[in-house]
Amino acid sequence: MLQLKYIRENKQEVIERLKIKNFDATKIVDELLEADAERRNAQKQLDDTLAISKKLAKEIGMFFKTGEKEKAEEARNNSTELKQKAKELEVSMNKAASKTKELLLEIPNLPHSSVPPGKSEQDNIVVFEEGEIPELGENKVPHWELTDKYKIIDFDLGSKVSGAGFPFYRGKGAKLQRALINFFIDEAIEIGYLEYQTPLLINEASGYGTGQLPDKEGQMYHATEDNLYLIPTAEVPLTNIYRNTILKETDFPIKNVAYSSCFRREAGSYGKDVRGLNRLHQFDKVEIVQIEHPGKSYETLEKMKDHVANLLRKLELPFRILRLCGGDVSFTAALTYDFEVYSAAQERWLEVSSVSNFENFQANRMMLRYKDKEGKTNLAHTLNGSALALPRIVAALLENNQTAEGITIPKALVPYTGFEIID
């Protein structure tokens, strides 16, 4: 959530910067500032009314002491009227405050100055590329056929038990999943991340805290009876650890990592591009989250980006890094790098990670603050990244490493799988 004071003092700048995200903020900002003015005006009138009422209360006591009953009665009547006026002003103030907050929640985060203009993923900019694309020849097979051939993932059984997008992993397929999770977690711990095991359900306040609500409400599974939501990523519980918290400047950087199952409705996803593991309703992912000092968050973003690149390097997968354009940056992010790996059988790039800096946008929603050396309270910065999401990683590993003898396992994973080939 943007800071109201910043919008008030930089109205035109906010409107212009949000145009990069293809968001016309003119109307909503005007409505916001109007509601804010109503709230402040009602607050001033309420303060003035309460001050007069307090003064009258003292006068009533004095009039009674001096025997001036008529003046005392008149003052008492005035006091009654003022109390009624105060109640009405308080209602008006609260109504305007609620509208102000509702409007603030609808305004996206401002994009960083390096975010390029653009309307969709077609306008994203490739900033780095590494690795050789495998030449598989005419006999290459997509992963959904390989998983059936080697009996390692069963999509039909998942559809029977749950529905499309909920596969069963079995045998070496299940062990490959576990190996990747442990590998990703160990790599994060090695560079100072603290591992958490988080809840898979969050409350409404947590959803609002990181920006899934109200923006992505329709994409989350909702347990309506308890008003809880299945997490779309471990980012949500990991970041909300610090909701309504005041940190010390010496606490930075805070580095957390968690593996979790993730749940996304993915409504409206159809076609060949979502076959097999390309898009699921339930999938596994390792998430890294950092809480950082505002002056160091972009340096930290680069380090997180380098960490994800190193994971892909160790998995021997060709990959590229994209800086997302304004039309593809999420509602909450200021700057995002996407990672894609090349799927040799599908002959296309698959997104496997996003690494983002949210600056103080989430922190303002969560009231996540820190005290600096002078004792002043400031908003922290939050960052997160997928390190990594498993489904498309598995798809690329299976497709790129297929041979006549079976599917070979990258050397870095062998200590975790306990086998070198799926056959």
C-alpha positions in Angstrom: 0.0 0.0 0.0 1.3 3.4 -1.0 1.7 5.9 1.8 -1.1 8.4 1.8 1.2 11.3 2.7 3.4 10.5 -0.3 0.4 10.5 -2.6 -0.9 13.8 -1.1 2.5 15.5 -1.7 3.3 13.9 -5.0 0.0 13.4 -6.7 1.1 14.0 -10.3 4.2 11.9 -10.0 2.2 9.0 -8.7 -0.2 9.2 -11.6 2.6 9.4 -14.2 4.6 6.5 -12.7 1.6 4.2 -12.6 1.1 4.8 -16.3 4.1 2.5 -16.7 2.0 -0.2 -15.2 -0.8 0.7 -17.6 -2.9 1.9 -14.6 -4.8 5.1 -15.0 -4.8 6.4 -11.4 -6.3 9.8 -12.1 -9.8 9.1 -10.9 -8.9 6.9 -7.9 -6.3 9.4 -6.7 -8.8 12.2 -6.9 -11.4 10.2 -5.0 -8.7 9.2 -2.4 -7.6 12.7 -1.8 -11.2 13.9 -1.5 -12.0 11.2 1.0 -8.8 12.1 2.9 -9.8 15.8 3.0 -13.2 14.8 4.3 -11.6 12.7 7.0 -9.2 15.5 8.1 -12.0 18.1 8.1 -14.2 15.9 10.2 -11.3 15.2 12.5 -10.6 18.9 13.0 -14.3 19.7 13.7 -14.5 16.8 16.1 -11.4 17.9 17.9 -12.8 21.5 18.1 -16.2 20.2 19.3 -14.6 18.0 22.0 -12.5 20.9 23.2 -15.5 23.2 23.5 -17.4 20.4 25.3 -14.6 19.9 27.8 -14.6 23.7 28.5 -18.4 23.6 29.0 -18.1 20.8 31.4 -15.9 22.9 33.6 -18.2 25.9 33.3 -21.2 23.8 34.4 -19.5 22.8 37.6 -18.5 26.5 38.3 -22.1 27.7 37.6 -23.5 25.2 40.1 -21.0 26.2 42.7 -21.9 29.9 42.3 -25.6 29.1 42.3 -26.2 30.3 38.7 -28.6 27.5 37.9 -30.0 29.1 34.7 -26.5 29.4 33.2 -25.7 25.9 34.3 -28.8 24.5 32.6 -28.1 26.4 29.4 -24.5 25.2 29.4 -25.7 21.6 30.0 -28.1 21.8 27.0 -25.3 23.1 24.9 -23.1 20.3 26.1 -25.8 17.7 25.1 -26.0 19.2 21.6 -22.2 19.2 21.3 -22.1 15.5 22.3 -24.6 14.7 19.6 -22.6 16.7 17.1 -19.4 14.9 18.2 -21.1 11.5 17.5 -22.1 12.5 14.1 -18.7 13.9 13.3 -17.1 10.7 14.5 -19.4 8.7 12.2 -18.4 10.9 9.2 -14.7 10.7 10.1 -14.8 6.9 10.3 -16.7 6.6 7.1 -14.2 8.8 5.2 -11.3 6.9 6.8 -12.8 3.5 5.7 -13.2 4.8 2.1 -9.7 6.2 2.2 -8.3 2.8 3.2 -10.4 0.9 0.6 -9.1 3.2 -2.2 -5.5 2.9 -1.0 -5.8 -0.9 -1.3 -6.8 -0.6 -4.9 -3.7 1.4 -6.0 -0.7 -0.7 -7.2 2.8 -0.2 -6.1 4.9 2.4 -8.0 7.3 0.8 -10.5 11.0 1.3 -10.1 12.6 3.7 -12.5 14.3 0.9 -14.4 11.0 -0.9 -15.2 10.5 -0.6 -19.0 7.2 0.4 -20.5 5.1 -2.4 -22.1 1.7 -4.1 -22.1 2.5 -7.8 -21.7 5.2 -10.4 -21.4 6.1 -9.8 -25.0 7.6 -6.5 -23.9 9.9 -7.9 -21.2 13.6 -7.4 -21.7 16.1 -10.3 -21.6 19.0 -9.0 -19.5 21.0 -12.3 -19.2 21.2 -15.7 -20.9 23.4 -18.7 -20.2 23.7 -22.3 -21.2 23.5 -24.3 -24.4 20.1 -25.5 -25.7 20.2 -29.3 -26.1 19.8 -30.8 -29.5 17.5 -33.8 -29.0 16.8 -34.8 -32.5 13.5 -36.0 -34.0 12.8 -38.5 -31.3 12.4 -35.9 -28.5 9.4 -36.4 -26.3 7.5 -33.9 -24.1 7.6 -34.5 -20.4 3.9 -35.6 -20.1 4.8 -38.6 -22.3 8.1 -39.2 -20.4 6.3 -39.3 -17.1 3.8 -41.8 -18.4 6.6 -43.9 -20.0 8.6 -44.2 -16.8 5.6 -44.3 -14.5 6.9 -41.4 -12.3 3.9 -38.9 -12.5 0.3 -39.9 -12.9 -1.9 -37.0 -14.1 -5.0 -39.2 -14.7 -4.9 -40.5 -11.1 -4.7 -37.0 -9.9 -7.8 -36.0 -12.0 -9.7 -39.0 -10.5 -8.9 -38.2 -6.9 -9.0 -34.4 -7.0 -9.3 -32.9 -10.5 -7.1 -31.7 -13.3 -3.9 -29.9 -12.0 -3.4 -32.2 -9.0 -0.9 -34.9 -10.1 0.4 -37.9 -8.2 4.2 -38.3 -8.0 5.4 -41.9 -7.6 8.6 -43.9 -7.3 11.6 -42.0 -8.7 9.3 -39.1 -9.6 8.4 -38.6 -5.9 12.1 -39.0 -4.9 13.1 -36.4 -7.5 10.6 -33.9 -6.0 12.0 -34.5 -2.5 15.6 -34.3 -3.8 15.0 -30.9 -5.5 13.3 -29.5 -2.3 16.2 -30.6 -0.1 18.8 -29.3 -2.6 17.1 -25.9 -2.8 16.7 -25.6 1.0 20.3 -26.7 1.7 21.6 -24.1 -0.9 19.7 -21.3 0.8 20.8 -22.3 4.3 24.4 -22.4 3.2 24.2 -18.6 2.4 22.5 -17.7 5.6 18.8 -18.2 5.2 16.8 -19.5 8.2 14.5 -22.4 7.4 10.8 -22.3 8.4 8.0 -24.7 8.0 4.9 -22.6 7.6 1.1 -23.1 7.8 -0.6 -23.8 4.5 -3.7 -21.7 5.5 -3.7 -18.0 6.2 -6.2 -15.6 7.6 -7.6 -12.6 5.8 -5.2 -10.1 7.5 -2.2 -12.0 6.2 -3.7 -12.0 2.7 -4.1 -8.2 2.9 -0.7 -7.8 4.4 1.2 -9.1 1.4 -1.2 -7.9 -1.2 -3.0 -11.2 -2.3 -6.2 -9.6 -1.1 -8.1 -8.0 -2.6 -6.1 -8.2 -5.8 -5.9 -12.0 -6.3 -8.9 -13.1 -4.2 -10.4 -15.1 -7.1 -7.1 -17.0 -7.7 -7.0 -18.4 -4.1 -8.8 -21.4 -2.7 -11.0 -20.1 0.1 -12.2 -22.2 3.1 -15.3 -20.1 3.6 -16.5 -21.6 6.9 -13.4 -20.6 8.7 -12.5 -17.7 6.4 -9.1 -19.0 5.7 -7.2 -19.2 2.4 -4.8 -21.8 1.0 -1.5 -20.2 0.4 -0.5 -19.4 -3.2 3.2 -19.3 -2.1 5.1 -19.5 1.2 5.9 -15.8 0.7 2.6 -15.0 2.4 3.2 -16.7 5.8 6.9 -16.0 5.8 6.5 -12.2 5.3 3.5 -12.0 7.7 5.7 -13.2 10.5 6.7 -9.5 10.8 3.2 -8.0 10.5 2.7 -5.4 13.3 6.3 -5.6 14.2 8.9 -2.9 15.0 12.5 -4.2 14.3 15.8 -2.7 15.2 18.1 -1.5 12.5 20.7 -4.1 13.6 18.1 -6.9 12.8 18.8 -6.5 9.0 19.1 -8.4 6.9 16.4 -11.0 7.8 16.7 -14.0 5.5 14.1 -16.7 5.6 13.4 -19.8 3.4 10.5 -22.3 3.4 9.3 -25.2 1.3 5.6 -25.5 0.9 2.9 -26.8 -1.3 1.2 -23.9 -3.2 -2.4 -23.7 -4.3 -3.7 -21.6 -7.2 -7.0 -21.8 -8.9 -5.5 -20.6 -12.2 -9.0 -19.9 -13.5 -9.2 -19.5 -17.3 -6.1 -21.5 -18.1 -6.5 -23.8 -21.1 -4.7 -25.1 -24.1 -1.4 -26.9 -25.0 0.7 -24.4 -23.0 -0.7 -25.7 -19.7 -0.3 -29.4 -20.4 1.4 -31.7 -17.9 3.5 -29.8 -15.4 3.3 -26.4 -17.2 0.5 -25.2 -15.0 -0.9 -26.9 -11.9 -3.4 -26.1 -9.1 -1.1 -27.6 -6.5 2.6 -27.6 -6.7 5.8 -27.5 -4.6 8.1 -24.5 -4.3 10.9 -23.2 -2.2 10.6 -19.5 -1.4 13.2 -17.1 -0.1 12.1 -13.9 1.7 14.2 -11.0 2.9 13.3 -8.1 5.2 15.8 -5.4 4.5 16.9 -1.8 5.2 15.5 0.5 2.5 19.0 1.7 1.6 20.1 -1.9 0.8 17.1 -3.5 -0.8 18.2 -3.2 -4.4 21.7 -4.6 -3.6 19.9 -7.4 -1.9 17.7 -8.0 -4.9 20.8 -8.5 -7.1 22.1 -11.1 -4.6 18.8 -13.0 -4.6 18.9 -12.9 -8.4 22.4 -14.3 -8.4 21.4 -17.1 -5.9 18.6 -18.3 -8.2 20.9 -18.1 -11.3 23.4 -20.3 -9.4 20.8 -22.9 -8.6 19.9 -23.2 -12.3 23.6 -23.4 -13.2 24.1 -26.3 -10.8 21.1 -28.0 -12.4 22.8 -27.6 -15.8 19.7 -26.0 -17.3 19.9 -23.3 -20.0 18.3 -20.2 -18.6 17.6 -16.5 -19.1 16.7 -13.6 -16.9 14.1 -11.0 -17.9 13.3 -7.6 -16.4 9.6 -7.4 -16.5 7.9 -4.5 -18.2 5.3 -2.3 -16.6 2.4 -4.3 -17.9 3.8 -7.6 -16.5 5.0 -6.4 -13.1 2.6 -7.5 -10.4 0.3 -5.3 -8.4 2.6 -5.3 -5.4 6.1 -5.3 -6.9 8.3 -2.3 -7.7 10.8 -4.4 -9.8 10.7 -8.0 -10.8 13.2 -10.4 -12.6 11.8 -13.5 -14.1 13.8 -16.6 -14.7 13.0 -19.0 -17.6 14.5 -22.3 -18.5 14.5 -23.8 -22.0 12.3 -26.8 -22.5 14.0 -28.7 -25.4 11.0 -31.0 -26.2 8.4 -28.2 -26.1 10.9 -25.8 -27.8 10.0 -22.9 -25.6 11.0 -21.0 -22.5 9.3 -21.8 -19.2 9.1 -19.4 -16.3 10.4 -21.0 -13.1 11.0 -18.1 -10.8 10.2 -14.4 -10.1 12.5 -12.4 -7.8 10.9 -9.1 -6.7 11.5 -6.0 -4.5 8.3 -4.6 -3.1 10.1 -1.7 -1.4 7.8 -0.5 1.5 4.5 -1.4 -0.2 3.9 -4.6 1.7 5.5 -3.2 4.9 3.0 -0.3 4.9 0.1 -2.8 4.6 1.5 -4.9 7.4 2.9 -2.1 9.6 6.3 -3.6 9.4 8.7 -1.0 10.8 12.1 -0.5 12.2 13.8 2.1 14.4 16.9 3.8 13.1 19.9 4.9 15.1 18.2 8.2 15.9 15.1 6.4 17.2 12.9 7.4 14.3 10.4 4.8 13.1 10.5 3.9 9.4 9.0 1.3 7.0 11.2 -1.7 6.1 11.5 -3.1 2.6 10.4 -6.6 1.7 11.7 -8.9 -1.1 11.0 -12.5 -2.2 11.8 -15.0 -4.8 11.1 -18.5 -6.0 14.2 -20.6 -5.4 12.7 -22.6 -7.0 9.2 -23.6 -8.2 9.4 -27.4 -9.0 6.9 -28.2 -11.8 8.6 -26.6 -14.8 12.0 -27.3 -13.4 11.1 -31.0 -13.4 9.6 -30.6 -16.9 12.8 -29.2 -18.3 15.0 -31.7 -16.4 13.0 -34.6 -17.9 12.9 -33.2 -21.4 16.4 -31.9 -21.7 18.1 -35.0 -20.2 16.2 -37.7 -22.0 18.4 -40.3 -23.7 17.8 -43.7 -25.3 18.8 -45.3 -22.0 16.6 -43.1 -19.8 16.6 -39.7 -18.1 19.9 -38.6 -16.6 20.1 -36.7 -13.3 22.4 -33.6 -13.0 25.5 -34.3 -10.8 24.5 -31.8 -8.1 21.2 -33.7 -7.5 22.6 -37.3 -7.4 23.6 -37.1 -3.7 19.9 -36.2 -3.0 18.2 -38.7 -5.4 20.5 -41.6 -4.8 20.3 -42.5 -8.4 21.9 -41.2 -11.7 19.2 -42.2 -14.1 15.4 -42.7 -14.4 14.9 -45.8 -16.5 
